[in-house]
């Protein structure tokens, strides 16, 4: 079995120290082999994938140890190695938001948005969730016009998909209502809250 498989087996047994060592070795090997395999794009891609997978698992391991700074670094490394991997990008964005690194969070969420639009289409519900997250982020940053545009785009997707009352749509409406309340548009906020309450 490869280093990642051995690390997963160690994690299942609760041997987190051994798993961390195996993951670091897998990450190092993946990076070394990617550098050495410069002539073969397939080999480079495979080794980058190996290194990214190891970095992501190290991030998860760091998170379980409450080492959020280390986890953020590992998730970011995984996302850098495989920039089209939504799982890595979302994990990096979530922790960067938690650490109030809003510029980085915005960059990561915009990458997620572009990839989702390309892979899933412009009206997929996962896209609406990312738009909601961007709305919350821009609201937090005080960028009200952008926040509202993201909220409205997300609501439009939920309505178009025929899921105006699923839990994500309800959460989206609650976020949008809080935004409207904060910017002094109380009547609009009340109407959106009423819609959310019906869900």
TIRO-2110 file (N, C-alpha, C; in Angstrom, 1 decimal):
// TIRO-2110
0.8, -1.2, 0.0, N, 1, A
0.0, 0.0, 0.0, CA, 1, A
0.9, 1.3, 0.0, C, 1, A
0.3, 2.3, -0.6, N, 2, A
1.1, 3.6, -0.6, CA, 2, A
1.0, 4.3, 0.7, C, 2, A
1.8, 5.4, 0.8, N, 3, A
1.9, 6.1, 2.1, CA, 3, A
0.5, 6.6, 2.6, C, 3, A
-0.4, 7.1, 1.7, N, 4, A
-1.7, 7.6, 2.0, CA, 4, A
-2.5, 6.5, 2.6, C, 4, A
-2.5, 5.3, 2.0, N, 5, A
-3.3, 4.2, 2.5, CA, 5, A
-2.8, 3.7, 3.8, C, 5, A
-1.5, 3.7, 4.0, N, 6, A
-0.9, 3.3, 5.3, CA, 6, A
-1.3, 4.4, 6.4, C, 6, A
-1.3, 5.6, 6.0, N, 7, A
-1.7, 6.7, 6.9, CA, 7, A
-3.2, 6.6, 7.3, C, 7, A
-4.1, 6.2, 6.4, N, 8, A
-5.5, 6.1, 6.7, CA, 8, A
-5.7, 4.9, 7.6, C, 8, A
-4.9, 3.8, 7.4, N, 9, A
-5.0, 2.6, 8.3, CA, 9, A
-4.6, 3.0, 9.7, C, 9, A
-3.5, 3.8, 9.8, N, 10, A
-3.0, 4.2, 11.1, CA, 10, A
-4.0, 5.1, 11.8, C, 10, A
-4.7, 6.0, 11.0, N, 11, A
-5.8, 6.8, 11.6, CA, 11, A
-6.9, 6.0, 12.2, C, 11, A
-7.3, 5.0, 11.4, N, 12, A
-8.4, 4.1, 11.9, CA, 12, A
-8.0, 3.4, 13.2, C, 12, A
-6.7, 3.1, 13.4, N, 13, A
-6.3, 2.5, 14.6, CA, 13, A
-6.1, 3.5, 15.7, C, 13, A
-6.2, 4.7, 15.4, N, 14, A
-6.0, 5.8, 16.4, CA, 14, A
-4.5, 6.2, 16.6, C, 14, A
-3.7, 5.7, 15.7, N, 15, A
-2.2, 6.1, 15.8, CA, 15, A
-2.0, 7.4, 15.0, C, 15, A
-2.4, 8.5, 15.6, N, 16, A
-2.3, 9.8, 14.9, CA, 16, A
-0.9, 10.2, 14.6, C, 16, A
0.0, 9.9, 15.6, N, 17, A
1.4, 10.3, 15.4, CA, 17, A
2.0, 9.6, 14.2, C, 17, A
1.8, 8.3, 14.1, N, 18, A
2.3, 7.5, 12.9, CA, 18, A
1.6, 8.0, 11.6, C, 18, A
0.3, 8.3, 11.7, N, 19, A
-0.4, 8.8, 10.5, CA, 19, A
0.2, 10.1, 10.0, C, 19, A
0.5, 11.0, 11.0, N, 20, A
1.1, 12.3, 10.6, CA, 20, A
2.5, 12.1, 10.0, C, 20, A
3.3, 11.2, 10.5, N, 21, A
4.6, 11.0, 9.9, CA, 21, A
4.5, 10.4, 8.5, C, 21, A
3.5, 9.4, 8.3, N, 22, A
3.3, 8.8, 7.0, CA, 22, A
2.8, 9.9, 6.0, C, 22, A
1.9, 10.7, 6.5, N, 23, A
1.4, 11.8, 5.6, CA, 23, A
2.5, 12.8, 5.2, C, 23, A
3.3, 13.2, 6.1, N, 24, A
4.4, 14.1, 5.8, CA, 24, A
5.4, 13.5, 4.8, C, 24, A
5.6, 12.2, 5.0, N, 25, A
6.5, 11.5, 4.0, CA, 25, A
5.8, 11.4, 2.7, C, 25, A
4.5, 11.1, 2.6, N, 26, A
3.8, 11.0, 1.3, CA, 26, A
3.8, 12.4, 0.6, C, 26, A
3.7, 13.4, 1.4, N, 27, A
3.7, 14.8, 0.9, CA, 27, A
5.1, 15.1, 0.3, C, 27, A
6.1, 14.8, 1.0, N, 28, A
7.5, 15.1, 0.6, CA, 28, A
7.8, 14.3, -0.7, C, 28, A
7.4, 13.0, -0.6, N, 29, A
7.6, 12.1, -1.8, CA, 29, A
6.9, 12.6, -3.0, C, 29, A
5.7, 13.0, -2.8, N, 30, A
4.9, 13.5, -4.0, CA, 30, A
5.5, 14.8, -4.6, C, 30, A
6.0, 15.7, -3.7, N, 31, A
6.6, 16.9, -4.2, CA, 31, A
7.9, 16.6, -4.9, C, 31, A
8.7, 15.7, -4.3, N, 32, A
10.0, 15.3, -5.0, CA, 32, A
9.8, 14.7, -6.3, C, 32, A
8.8, 13.7, -6.3, N, 33, A
8.6, 13.0, -7.6, CA, 33, A
8.0, 13.9, -8.6, C, 33, A
7.2, 14.9, -8.2, N, 34, A
6.6, 15.9, -9.2, CA, 34, A
7.8, 16.7, -9.8, C, 34, A
8.7, 17.1, -9.0, N, 35, A
9.9, 17.8, -9.5, CA, 35, A
10.7, 17.0, -10.4, C, 35, A
10.9, 15.7, -10.1, N, 36, A
11.8, 14.9, -10.9, CA, 36, A
11.1, 14.4, -12.2, C, 36, A
9.8, 14.4, -12.2, N, 37, A
9.1, 13.9, -13.4, CA, 37, A
8.7, 15.0, -14.3, C, 37, A
9.5, 16.0, -14.5, N, 38, A
9.2, 17.2, -15.3, CA, 38, A
8.8, 16.9, -16.7, C, 38, A
9.3, 15.8, -17.3, N, 39, A
9.1, 15.4, -18.6, CA, 39, A
7.7, 14.8, -18.9, C, 39, A
7.1, 14.2, -17.9, N, 40, A
5.8, 13.5, -18.0, CA, 40, A
4.7, 14.3, -17.3, C, 40, A
3.8, 14.9, -18.0, N, 41, A
2.7, 15.6, -17.4, CA, 41, A
1.8, 14.7, -16.5, C, 41, A
1.6, 13.5, -17.0, N, 42, A
0.8, 12.6, -16.2, CA, 42, A
1.5, 12.3, -14.9, C, 42, A
2.8, 12.0, -14.9, N, 43, A
3.5, 11.7, -13.6, CA, 43, A
3.5, 12.9, -12.7, C, 43, A
3.7, 14.1, -13.3, N, 44, A
3.6, 15.3, -12.4, CA, 44, A
2.3, 15.5, -11.8, C, 44, A
1.2, 15.3, -12.6, N, 45, A
-0.2, 15.5, -12.1, CA, 45, A
-0.4, 14.4, -11.0, C, 45, A
0.0, 13.2, -11.2, N, 46, A
-0.3, 12.1, -10.2, CA, 46, A
0.5, 12.5, -8.9, C, 46, A
1.7, 12.9, -9.0, N, 47, A
2.5, 13.2, -7.8, CA, 47, A
1.9, 14.5, -7.1, C, 47, A
1.5, 15.4, -7.8, N, 48, A
0.9, 16.6, -7.2, CA, 48, A
-0.4, 16.2, -6.5, C, 48, A
-1.2, 15.3, -7.1, N, 49, A
-2.4, 14.8, -6.5, CA, 49, A
-2.1, 14.1, -5.2, C, 49, A
-1.0, 13.3, -5.2, N, 50, A
-0.6, 12.6, -4.0, CA, 50, A
-0.2, 13.6, -2.9, C, 50, A
0.6, 14.6, -3.3, N, 51, A
1.1, 15.6, -2.3, CA, 51, A
-0.1, 16.4, -1.7, C, 51, A
-1.0, 16.7, -2.6, N, 52, A
-2.2, 17.5, -2.2, CA, 52, A
-3.1, 16.6, -1.2, C, 52, A
-3.3, 15.4, -1.6, N, 53, A
-4.1, 14.5, -0.7, CA, 53, A
-3.4, 14.4, 0.7, C, 53, A
-2.1, 14.2, 0.7, N, 54, A
-1.4, 14.1, 2.0, CA, 54, A
-1.6, 15.4, 2.8, C, 54, A
-1.4, 16.6, 2.1, N, 55, A
-1.5, 17.9, 2.7, CA, 55, A
-3.0, 18.0, 3.3, C, 55, A
-4.0, 17.6, 2.5, N, 56, A
-5.3, 17.7, 3.0, CA, 56, A
-5.6, 16.9, 4.3, C, 56, A
-5.1, 15.7, 4.2, N, 57, A
-5.3, 14.8, 5.4, CA, 57, A
-4.5, 15.3, 6.6, C, 57, A
-3.3, 15.9, 6.4, N, 58, A
-2.6, 16.5, 7.5, CA, 58, A
-3.4, 17.7, 8.0, C, 58, A
-4.1, 18.4, 7.1, N, 59, A
-4.9, 19.5, 7.6, CA, 59, A
-6.0, 19.0, 8.5, C, 59, A
-6.7, 17.9, 8.1, N, 60, A
-7.7, 17.3, 8.9, CA, 60, A
-7.2, 16.9, 10.2, C, 60, A
-6.0, 16.3, 10.2, N, 61, A
-5.4, 15.8, 11.4, CA, 61, A
-5.1, 17.0, 12.3, C, 61, A
-4.5, 18.1, 11.8, N, 62, A
-4.2, 19.3, 12.6, CA, 62, A
-5.5, 19.8, 13.2, C, 62, A
-6.6, 19.8, 12.4, N, 63, A
-7.8, 20.3, 12.9, CA, 63, A
-8.3, 19.5, 14.1, C, 63, A
-8.2, 18.2, 14.1, N, 64, A
-8.6, 17.4, 15.2, CA, 64, A
-7.8, 17.7, 16.5, C, 64, A
-6.5, 18.2, 16.2, N, 65, A
-5.7, 18.5, 17.4, CA, 65, A
-5.9, 20.0, 17.8, C, 65, A
-6.9, 20.7, 17.2, N, 66, A
-7.2, 22.1, 17.4, CA, 66, A
-6.0, 23.0, 17.0, C, 66, A
-5.3, 22.5, 16.1, N, 67, A
-4.2, 23.3, 15.5, CA, 67, A
-4.7, 23.9, 14.2, C, 67, A
-5.6, 25.0, 14.3, N, 68, A
-6.3, 25.5, 13.2, CA, 68, A
-5.3, 26.3, 12.3, C, 68, A
-4.3, 26.9, 12.8, N, 69, A
-3.3, 27.6, 12.0, CA, 69, A
-2.6, 26.6, 11.1, C, 69, A
-2.2, 25.5, 11.6, N, 70, A
-1.5, 24.5, 10.8, CA, 70, A
-2.5, 23.9, 9.8, C, 70, A
-3.7, 23.6, 10.2, N, 71, A
-4.7, 23.1, 9.3, CA, 71, A
-4.9, 24.0, 8.1, C, 71, A
-5.0, 25.3, 8.4, N, 72, A
-5.2, 26.3, 7.3, CA, 72, A
-4.0, 26.2, 6.4, C, 72, A
-2.8, 26.1, 6.9, N, 73, A
-1.7, 26.0, 6.0, CA, 73, A
-1.7, 24.8, 5.1, C, 73, A
-2.1, 23.7, 5.7, N, 74, A
-2.1, 22.4, 4.9, CA, 74, A
-3.2, 22.5, 3.9, C, 74, A
-4.4, 23.0, 4.3, N, 75, A
-5.5, 23.1, 3.3, CA, 75, A
-5.1, 24.0, 2.2, C, 75, A
-4.5, 25.1, 2.5, N, 76, A
-4.0, 26.0, 1.4, CA, 76, A
-3.0, 25.4, 0.5, C, 76, A
-2.1, 24.6, 1.1, N, 77, A
-1.1, 23.9, 0.3, CA, 77, A
-1.8, 22.9, -0.7, C, 77, A
-2.8, 22.2, -0.1, N, 78, A
-3.5, 21.2, -0.9, CA, 78, A
-4.3, 21.9, -2.1, C, 78, A
-4.9, 23.1, -1.7, N, 79, A
-5.6, 23.9, -2.8, CA, 79, A
-4.6, 24.4, -3.8, C, 79, A
-3.4, 24.8, -3.4, N, 80, A
-2.4, 25.3, -4.3, CA, 80, A
-2.0, 24.2, -5.3, C, 80, A
-1.8, 23.0, -4.8, N, 81, A
-1.3, 21.9, -5.6, CA, 81, A
-2.4, 21.4, -6.5, C, 81, A
-3.7, 21.5, -6.1, N, 82, A
-4.8, 21.1, -7.0, CA, 82, A
-5.9, 22.2, -6.9, C, 82, A
-5.7, 23.3, -7.7, N, 83, A
-6.6, 24.4, -7.6, CA, 83, A
-8.0, 24.1, -8.1, C, 83, A
-8.2, 23.0, -8.7, N, 84, A
-9.6, 22.7, -9.2, CA, 84, A
-10.3, 21.8, -8.2, C, 84, A
-9.7, 21.4, -7.1, N, 85, A
-10.3, 20.5, -6.2, CA, 85, A
-11.2, 21.3, -5.2, C, 85, A
-12.5, 21.2, -5.3, N, 86, A
-13.5, 22.0, -4.5, CA, 86, A
-13.4, 21.6, -3.0, C, 86, A
-13.1, 20.4, -2.7, N, 87, A
-13.0, 20.0, -1.3, CA, 87, A
-11.8, 20.8, -0.6, C, 87, A
-10.7, 20.9, -1.3, N, 88, A
-9.6, 21.5, -0.7, CA, 88, A
-9.8, 23.0, -0.6, C, 88, A
-10.4, 23.6, -1.7, N, 89, A
-10.7, 25.0, -1.7, CA, 89, A
-11.7, 25.4, -0.6, C, 89, A
-12.7, 24.6, -0.5, N, 90, A
-13.7, 24.9, 0.6, CA, 90, A
-13.2, 24.8, 2.0, C, 90, A
-12.4, 23.8, 2.2, N, 91, A
-11.7, 23.7, 3.6, CA, 91, A
-10.8, 24.9, 3.9, C, 91, A
-10.0, 25.3, 2.9, N, 92, A
-9.2, 26.4, 3.1, CA, 92, A
-10.0, 27.7, 3.3, C, 92, A
-11.1, 27.9, 2.6, N, 93, A
-11.9, 29.1, 2.7, CA, 93, A
-12.6, 29.1, 4.1, C, 93, A
-13.1, 27.9, 4.5, N, 94, A
-13.8, 27.9, 5.8, CA, 94, A
-12.8, 28.3, 7.0, C, 94, A
-11.6, 27.8, 7.0, N, 95, A
-10.7, 28.2, 8.1, CA, 95, A
-10.2, 29.6, 7.9, C, 95, A
-10.0, 30.0, 6.7, N, 96, A
-9.5, 31.4, 6.5, CA, 96, A
-10.5, 32.4, 7.0, C, 96, A
-11.8, 32.0, 6.8, N, 97, A
-12.9, 32.9, 7.3, CA, 97, A
-12.9, 32.9, 8.8, C, 97, A
-12.7, 31.7, 9.4, N, 98, A
-12.7, 31.6, 10.9, CA, 98, A
-11.6, 32.5, 11.5, C, 98, A
-10.5, 32.6, 10.7, N, 99, A
-9.4, 33.4, 11.2, CA, 99, A
-9.4, 34.9, 10.7, C, 99, A
-10.6, 35.2, 10.1, N, 100, A
-10.8, 36.6, 9.7, CA, 100, A
-9.8, 37.0, 8.6, C, 100, A
-9.4, 36.1, 7.8, N, 101, A
-8.5, 36.4, 6.7, CA, 101, A
-9.5, 36.6, 5.5, C, 101, A
-10.2, 37.7, 5.5, N, 102, A
-11.3, 37.8, 4.6, CA, 102, A
-10.9, 38.0, 3.1, C, 102, A
-9.8, 38.6, 2.9, N, 103, A
-9.4, 38.8, 1.5, CA, 103, A
-9.0, 37.4, 0.9, C, 103, A
-8.3, 36.6, 1.6, N, 104, A
-8.0, 35.2, 1.2, CA, 104, A
-9.3, 34.4, 1.0, C, 104, A
-10.2, 34.5, 2.0, N, 105, A
-11.5, 33.8, 1.9, CA, 105, A
-12.2, 34.1, 0.6, C, 105, A
-12.3, 35.4, 0.3, N, 106, A
-12.9, 35.9, -0.9, CA, 106, A
-12.3, 35.3, -2.2, C, 106, A
-11.0, 35.3, -2.2, N, 107, A
-10.3, 34.7, -3.3, CA, 107, A
-10.6, 33.2, -3.5, C, 107, A
-10.6, 32.5, -2.4, N, 108, A
-10.9, 31.1, -2.4, CA, 108, A
-12.3, 30.8, -2.9, C, 108, A
-13.3, 31.5, -2.3, N, 109, A
-14.7, 31.3, -2.6, CA, 109, A
-14.9, 31.7, -4.1, C, 109, A
-14.3, 32.7, -4.6, N, 110, A
-14.4, 33.0, -6.0, CA, 110, A
-13.9, 31.9, -6.9, C, 110, A
-12.8, 31.3, -6.5, N, 111, A
-12.3, 30.1, -7.2, CA, 111, A
-13.3, 29.0, -7.2, C, 111, A
-13.9, 28.7, -6.0, N, 112, A
-14.9, 27.7, -5.9, CA, 112, A
-16.1, 28.0, -6.9, C, 112, A
-16.5, 29.3, -6.9, N, 113, A
-17.7, 29.7, -7.7, CA, 113, A
-17.4, 29.5, -9.2, C, 113, A
-16.2, 29.8, -9.6, N, 114, A
-15.9, 29.6, -11.1, CA, 114, A
-15.9, 28.2, -11.4, C, 114, A
-15.3, 27.3, -10.6, N, 115, A
-15.3, 25.9, -10.8, CA, 115, A
-16.7, 25.3, -10.8, C, 115, A
-17.5, 25.7, -9.8, N, 116, A
-18.8, 25.2, -9.8, CA, 116, A
-19.6, 25.6, -11.0, C, 116, A
-19.5, 26.8, -11.4, N, 117, A
-20.2, 27.3, -12.6, CA, 117, A
-19.9, 26.5, -13.8, C, 117, A
-18.6, 26.2, -13.9, N, 118, A
-18.1, 25.4, -15.1, CA, 118, A
-18.5, 24.0, -15.0, C, 118, A
-18.4, 23.4, -13.9, N, 119, A
-18.7, 21.9, -13.7, CA, 119, A
-20.2, 21.6, -13.6, C, 119, A
-20.9, 22.5, -12.8, N, 120, A
-22.3, 22.2, -12.4, CA, 120, A
-23.3, 23.0, -13.2, C, 120, A
-22.9, 24.0, -13.8, N, 121, A
-23.9, 24.9, -14.5, CA, 121, A
-24.3, 26.1, -13.6, C, 121, A
-24.8, 27.1, -14.2, N, 122, A
-25.1, 28.4, -13.5, CA, 122, A
-26.3, 28.3, -12.6, C, 122, A
-27.1, 27.2, -12.5, N, 123, A
-28.3, 27.2, -11.7, CA, 123, A
-28.2, 26.0, -10.7, C, 123, A
-27.1, 25.5, -10.4, N, 124, A
-27.0, 24.4, -9.4, CA, 124, A
-27.1, 24.9, -8.0, C, 124, A
-27.7, 24.1, -7.1, N, 125, A
-27.9, 24.5, -5.7, CA, 125, A
-26.6, 24.7, -5.0, C, 125, A
-25.6, 23.9, -5.3, N, 126, A
-24.3, 24.1, -4.7, CA, 126, A
-23.7, 25.5, -5.0, C, 126, A
-24.0, 26.0, -6.2, N, 127, A
-23.6, 27.3, -6.5, CA, 127, A
-24.3, 28.4, -5.6, C, 127, A
-25.5, 28.1, -5.4, N, 128, A
-26.3, 29.0, -4.5, CA, 128, A
-25.7, 29.1, -3.1, C, 128, A
-25.2, 28.0, -2.6, N, 129, A
-24.6, 28.0, -1.3, CA, 129, A
-23.3, 28.8, -1.3, C, 129, A
-22.5, 28.6, -2.3, N, 130, A
-21.3, 29.4, -2.4, CA, 130, A
-21.6, 30.9, -2.5, C, 130, A
-22.6, 31.2, -3.3, N, 131, A
-23.0, 32.6, -3.4, CA, 131, A
-23.5, 33.2, -2.1, C, 131, A
-24.2, 32.4, -1.3, N, 132, A
-24.6, 32.8, 0.1, CA, 132, A
-23.4, 33.1, 0.9, C, 132, A
-22.4, 32.2, 0.8, N, 133, A
-21.2, 32.4, 1.6, CA, 133, A
-20.5, 33.6, 1.2, C, 133, A
-20.4, 33.9, -0.1, N, 134, A
-19.8, 35.2, -0.6, CA, 134, A
-20.6, 36.4, -0.1, C, 134, A
-22.0, 36.2, -0.1, N, 135, A
-22.8, 37.3, 0.5, CA, 135, A
-22.5, 37.6, 1.9, C, 135, A
-22.4, 36.5, 2.7, N, 136, A
-22.1, 36.7, 4.1, CA, 136, A
-20.7, 37.4, 4.3, C, 136, A
-19.7, 36.9, 3.5, N, 137, A
-18.4, 37.5, 3.5, CA, 137, A
-18.4, 39.0, 3.2, C, 137, A
-19.0, 39.3, 2.1, N, 138, A
-19.0, 40.7, 1.6, CA, 138, A
-19.8, 41.6, 2.6, C, 138, A
-20.8, 41.0, 3.2, N, 139, A
-21.5, 41.8, 4.3, CA, 139, A
-20.6, 42.0, 5.4, C, 139, A
-19.9, 41.0, 5.9, N, 140, A
-18.9, 41.1, 7.0, CA, 140, A
-17.9, 42.2, 6.7, C, 140, A
-17.5, 42.3, 5.4, N, 141, A
-16.5, 43.3, 5.0, CA, 141, A
-17.0, 44.7, 4.8, C, 141, A
-18.4, 44.8, 4.9, N, 142, A
-19.0, 46.1, 4.6, CA, 142, A
-19.2, 46.4, 3.2, C, 142, A
-19.0, 45.5, 2.3, N, 143, A
-19.2, 45.7, 0.9, CA, 143, A
-20.7, 45.3, 0.5, C, 143, A
-21.6, 46.2, 0.9, N, 144, A
-23.0, 45.9, 0.9, CA, 144, A
-23.6, 45.7, -0.5, C, 144, A
-23.2, 46.4, -1.5, N, 145, A
-23.7, 46.2, -2.9, CA, 145, A
-23.3, 44.8, -3.4, C, 145, A
-22.1, 44.4, -3.2, N, 146, A
-21.7, 43.1, -3.6, CA, 146, A
-22.4, 42.0, -2.8, C, 146, A
-22.6, 42.2, -1.5, N, 147, A
-23.3, 41.2, -0.7, CA, 147, A
-24.7, 41.0, -1.2, C, 147, A
-25.4, 42.1, -1.4, N, 148, A
-26.8, 42.0, -1.9, CA, 148, A
-26.8, 41.3, -3.2, C, 148, A
-25.9, 41.6, -4.1, N, 149, A
-25.9, 41.0, -5.5, CA, 149, A
-25.7, 39.4, -5.3, C, 149, A
-24.8, 39.0, -4.4, N, 150, A
-24.6, 37.6, -4.2, CA, 150, A
-25.9, 36.9, -3.6, C, 150, A
-26.5, 37.6, -2.6, N, 151, A
-27.7, 37.0, -2.0, CA, 151, A
-28.8, 36.9, -3.0, C, 151, A
-29.0, 37.9, -3.8, N, 152, A
-30.1, 37.9, -4.8, CA, 152, A
-29.8, 36.8, -5.9, C, 152, A
-28.6, 36.7, -6.3, N, 153, A
-28.3, 35.6, -7.3, CA, 153, A
-28.5, 34.2, -6.7, C, 153, A
-28.2, 34.0, -5.5, N, 154, A
-28.4, 32.8, -4.8, CA, 154, A
-29.9, 32.5, -4.7, C, 154, A
-30.7, 33.5, -4.3, N, 155, A
-32.1, 33.3, -4.2, CA, 155, A
-32.7, 33.0, -5.5, C, 155, A
-32.3, 33.6, -6.6, N, 156, A
-32.7, 33.3, -7.9, CA, 156, A
-32.5, 31.9, -8.3, C, 156, A
-31.4, 31.3, -8.0, N, 157, A
-31.1, 29.9, -8.2, CA, 157, A
-32.0, 29.0, -7.5, C, 157, A
-32.2, 29.3, -6.2, N, 158, A
-33.1, 28.5, -5.4, CA, 158, A
-34.5, 28.5, -6.0, C, 158, A
-35.0, 29.6, -6.4, N, 159, A
-36.4, 29.7, -6.9, CA, 159, A
-36.4, 29.0, -8.3, C, 159, A
-35.4, 29.2, -9.1, N, 160, A
-35.4, 28.5, -10.4, CA, 160, A
-35.3, 27.0, -10.3, C, 160, A
-34.7, 26.5, -9.3, N, 161, A
-34.6, 25.1, -9.1, CA, 161, A
-35.8, 24.5, -8.4, C, 161, A
-36.7, 25.3, -8.0, N, 162, A
-37.9, 24.8, -7.4, CA, 162, A
-37.7, 24.3, -6.0, C, 162, A
-36.7, 24.9, -5.3, N, 163, A
-36.4, 24.5, -3.9, CA, 163, A
-36.4, 25.8, -3.1, C, 163, A
-37.5, 26.6, -3.1, N, 164, A
-37.5, 27.8, -2.4, CA, 164, A
-37.5, 27.6, -0.9, C, 164, A
-37.9, 26.4, -0.4, N, 165, A
-38.0, 26.2, 1.0, CA, 165, A
-37.1, 25.1, 1.6, C, 165, A
-36.1, 24.7, 0.9, N, 166, A
-35.2, 23.7, 1.5, CA, 166, A
-34.3, 24.5, 2.5, C, 166, A
-33.6, 23.7, 3.3, N, 167, A
-32.9, 24.4, 4.5, CA, 167, A
-31.8, 25.4, 4.0, C, 167, A
-31.1, 25.1, 2.9, N, 168, A
-30.2, 26.1, 2.4, CA, 168, A
-30.8, 27.4, 2.0, C, 168, A
-32.0, 27.2, 1.4, N, 169, A
-32.7, 28.4, 1.0, CA, 169, A
-33.3, 29.2, 2.2, C, 169, A
-33.7, 28.5, 3.2, N, 170, A
-34.1, 29.2, 4.4, CA, 170, A
-33.0, 29.9, 5.1, C, 170, A
-31.8, 29.2, 5.2, N, 171, A
-30.6, 29.9, 5.7, CA, 171, A
-30.2, 31.1, 4.9, C, 171, A
-30.3, 31.0, 3.6, N, 172, A
-30.0, 32.1, 2.7, CA, 172, A
-30.9, 33.3, 3.0, C, 172, A
-32.2, 33.0, 3.1, N, 173, A
-33.2, 34.1, 3.4, CA, 173, A
-32.9, 34.7, 4.7, C, 173, A
-32.6, 33.9, 5.7, N, 174, A
-32.3, 34.5, 7.0, CA, 174, A
-31.0, 35.4, 7.0, C, 174, A
-30.0, 35.0, 6.2, N, 175, A
-28.8, 35.8, 6.1, CA, 175, A
-29.2, 37.1, 5.3, C, 175, A
-30.0, 37.0, 4.3, N, 176, A
-30.4, 38.2, 3.5, CA, 176, A
-31.2, 39.1, 4.4, C, 176, A
-32.1, 38.5, 5.2, N, 177, A
-33.0, 39.4, 6.0, CA, 177, A
-32.1, 40.1, 7.1, C, 177, A
-31.1, 39.4, 7.6, N, 178, A
-30.2, 40.1, 8.6, CA, 178, A
-29.4, 41.2, 7.9, C, 178, A
-29.0, 41.0, 6.7, N, 179, A
-28.3, 42.0, 5.9, CA, 179, A
-29.3, 43.2, 5.7, C, 179, A
-30.5, 43.0, 5.3, N, 180, A
-31.4, 44.1, 5.0, CA, 180, A
-31.7, 44.8, 6.3, C, 180, A
-31.9, 44.1, 7.4, N, 181, A
-32.1, 44.8, 8.7, CA, 181, A
-30.9, 45.7, 9.1, C, 181, A
-29.7, 45.2, 8.9, N, 182, A
-28.5, 46.0, 9.2, CA, 182, A
-28.4, 47.2, 8.4, C, 182, A
-28.8, 47.2, 7.1, N, 183, A
-28.6, 48.4, 6.3, CA, 183, A
-29.9, 49.3, 6.4, C, 183, A
-30.8, 49.0, 7.3, N, 184, A
-31.9, 49.8, 7.6, CA, 184, A
-33.1, 49.6, 6.7, C, 184, A
-33.2, 48.5, 6.0, N, 185, A
-34.3, 48.3, 5.1, CA, 185, A
-35.3, 47.3, 5.8, C, 185, A
-35.9, 47.8, 6.9, N, 186, A
-36.6, 47.0, 7.8, CA, 186, A
-37.8, 46.3, 7.2, C, 186, A
-38.6, 47.0, 6.4, N, 187, A
-39.8, 46.4, 5.8, CA, 187, A
-39.4, 45.2, 4.9, C, 187, A
-38.4, 45.4, 4.1, N, 188, A
-37.9, 44.4, 3.2, CA, 188, A
-37.4, 43.2, 4.0, C, 188, A
-36.7, 43.5, 5.1, N, 189, A
-36.2, 42.5, 6.0, CA, 189, A
-37.4, 41.6, 6.6, C, 189, A
-38.4, 42.3, 7.0, N, 190, A
-39.6, 41.6, 7.6, CA, 190, A
-40.2, 40.7, 6.5, C, 190, A
-40.3, 41.1, 5.3, N, 191, A
-40.9, 40.3, 4.2, CA, 191, A
-40.1, 39.0, 4.0, C, 191, A
-38.7, 39.2, 3.9, N, 192, A
-37.8, 38.1, 3.7, CA, 192, A
-37.9, 37.1, 4.9, C, 192, A
-37.9, 37.7, 6.1, N, 193, A
-38.0, 36.8, 7.3, CA, 193, A
-39.3, 36.0, 7.3, C, 193, A
-40.4, 36.6, 6.8, N, 194, A
-41.7, 35.9, 6.7, CA, 194, A
-41.6, 34.7, 5.8, C, 194, A
-40.9, 34.9, 4.6, N, 195, A
-40.7, 33.9, 3.7, CA, 195, A
-39.8, 32.8, 4.3, C, 195, A
-38.8, 33.1, 5.0, N, 196, A
-37.9, 32.1, 5.6, CA, 196, A
-38.7, 31.3, 6.7, C, 196, A
-39.6, 32.0, 7.4, N, 197, A
-40.3, 31.3, 8.5, CA, 197, A
-41.3, 30.2, 7.9, C, 197, A
-41.7, 30.5, 6.6, N, 198, A
-42.6, 29.5, 6.0, CA, 198, A
-41.9, 28.2, 5.6, C, 198, A
-40.5, 28.3, 5.6, N, 199, A
-39.8, 27.1, 5.2, CA, 199, A
-39.6, 26.2, 6.3, C, 199, A
END
